[in-house]
Amino acid sequence: MSRVVMMCGPAGSGKSTVARQLEANGMTRLSFDREAWRRGIHEMPLSPEVHEEIERELRARLVELVTAGADVVLDFSFWSRRSRLAFRDLLRPLGVVPETIYLATPREVALERMQKRRREHADDYALAAELAAEYFDHFEPPTADEGPLTVLRAAGPQ
């Protein structure tokens, strides 16, 4: 049976760093950011149309990979309970209960990391400070009642 990990956290929380570690250990990483970068899109946020198109393609790829028995890490923000539930619902008929890894990173650390980004590669998208703060402030942390959950806590200001 496939293992699926849903990375969860606001922009700058460290999701891609952990996802790359899981990828190095054999998991297939699916990422909105990498897919947008591959398409030549170097600015965030994505338009709703492009976001929907990429999500549709990533969902189809996830089903293909799980059906083939691959382990997958979803390097998305999963910012809302609803978004996490949608992927749980997608995987349930395939017999997979995804794990959530939540990066509980202090606001000031995440926002500082976002300000240091330089748009040099797909895991280095920058956001305007106000938008990064808005995303952080509207993030819905996952809870254990949603399913398997691991919380990784980042250190304070660096």
C-alpha atoms as one frame of an Amber mdcrd trajectory, in Angstrom:
protein
   0.000   0.000   0.000   1.222   3.477  -0.855   2.190   5.999   1.762   0.975
   9.558   1.146   2.190  12.518   3.186   0.443  15.875   3.013   2.821  18.701
   3.915   0.891  21.391   5.722   1.862  24.910   6.716   1.804  28.512   5.550
   4.324  29.927   3.107   7.795  30.001   4.660   7.076  27.306   7.239   9.605
  24.811   5.834   7.321  22.410   3.957   9.500  22.077   0.873  12.617  21.435
   2.940  10.942  18.477   4.672   9.304  17.332   1.412  12.693  17.292  -0.344
  14.057  15.105   2.487  11.185  12.664   1.976  11.810  12.773  -1.772  15.493
  11.965  -1.192  14.316   8.914   0.770  12.335   7.595  -2.199   8.984   9.373
  -2.198   7.661  11.119  -5.298   7.126  14.810  -4.583   4.209  16.640  -6.161
   4.324  20.426  -5.868   2.217  23.326  -7.147   5.335  25.495  -7.086   7.432
  23.090  -9.143   4.643  22.630 -11.663   4.132  26.395 -12.012   7.902  26.898
 -12.403   8.022  24.170 -15.067   5.367  26.137 -16.980   7.484  29.294 -16.815
   5.380  30.965 -14.119   7.708  32.726 -11.692   5.226  34.928  -9.836   2.787
  33.939  -7.108  -0.056  33.745  -6.421  -1.364  31.752  -9.364  -4.514  32.873
 -11.138  -7.562  30.829 -10.104  -7.702  29.237 -13.564  -4.060  28.142 -13.534
  -4.361  26.944  -9.934  -7.387  24.797 -10.847  -5.634  23.378 -13.907  -2.501
  22.481 -11.950  -4.548  20.997  -9.109  -6.524  18.843 -11.541  -3.278  17.544
 -13.076  -1.652  16.914  -9.682  -4.727  15.062  -8.432  -4.672  12.813 -11.515
  -0.935  12.216 -11.098  -1.448  11.365  -7.409  -4.073   8.751  -8.283  -1.773
   7.272 -10.966   1.151   7.073  -8.556  -0.849   5.558  -5.705  -2.470   3.054
  -8.050   1.040   2.044  -9.153   2.079   1.577  -5.504   4.346   4.638  -5.225
   4.845   6.644  -2.051   4.000  10.325  -2.521   4.619  13.560  -0.650   2.237
  16.396  -1.484   4.221  19.603  -1.112   1.184  21.894  -0.929   0.170  24.306
   1.816  -3.111  22.542   2.646  -4.062  25.842   4.282  -7.663  24.859   5.055
  -9.375  21.911   6.658 -11.559  21.716   3.555  -8.535  21.330   1.236  -7.123
  18.551   3.409 -10.488  16.781   3.492 -10.766  16.955  -0.312  -7.503  15.024
  -0.696  -8.468  12.553   2.023 -11.716  11.955   0.124  -9.757  11.452  -3.119
  -7.494   8.851  -1.508 -10.099   6.982   0.568 -11.422   4.838  -2.346  -7.814
   3.827  -3.051  -7.450   2.516   0.507  -4.941   5.191   1.511  -5.145   7.226
   4.712  -2.707  10.113   4.210  -0.492  11.399   6.986  -0.301  15.125   7.604
   3.009  16.715   8.561   2.283  20.171   9.918   5.127  22.686  10.183   4.172
  24.785  13.220   6.486  27.682  12.479   6.286  31.007  14.345   4.801  33.828
  12.291   7.929  35.993  12.454  10.134  33.110  11.250   7.882  32.256   8.298
   7.544  35.898   7.236  11.290  36.491   7.538  11.968  33.445   5.374   9.545
  34.746   2.741  11.337  38.091   2.629  14.665  36.354   1.978  13.402  34.496
  -1.070  14.799  35.538  -4.449  12.783  33.564  -7.059  15.849  31.566  -8.071
  14.134  28.156  -8.322  10.768  26.458  -7.913  11.032  26.241  -4.104  12.013
  29.903  -3.809   8.845  31.795  -4.760   8.537  35.140  -3.032   5.320  36.811
  -1.917   4.722  40.438  -1.064   5.064  40.917   2.707   1.396  41.839   3.118
   0.210  38.796   1.183   2.542  36.435   3.072   1.184  37.853   6.359  -2.408
  37.465   5.151  -1.770  33.844   4.141  -0.212  33.124   7.535  -3.046  34.787
   9.435  -5.753  32.848   7.549  -4.055  29.465   7.793  -6.171  26.766   9.514
  -3.871  24.441  11.507  -4.759  20.760  11.236  -6.093  18.826  14.204  -5.701
  15.173  15.183  -9.383  14.477  14.444  -8.604  14.937  10.723  -6.377  11.848
  10.645  -2.748  10.899  11.300  -0.847  14.050  12.237   2.774  14.844  12.996
   3.596  18.358  14.197   7.099  19.678  13.612   7.864  22.830  15.577  10.412
  25.279  14.220  12.652  27.290  16.461  11.856  30.919  17.239  13.346  33.876
  15.362  16.636  33.097  13.664
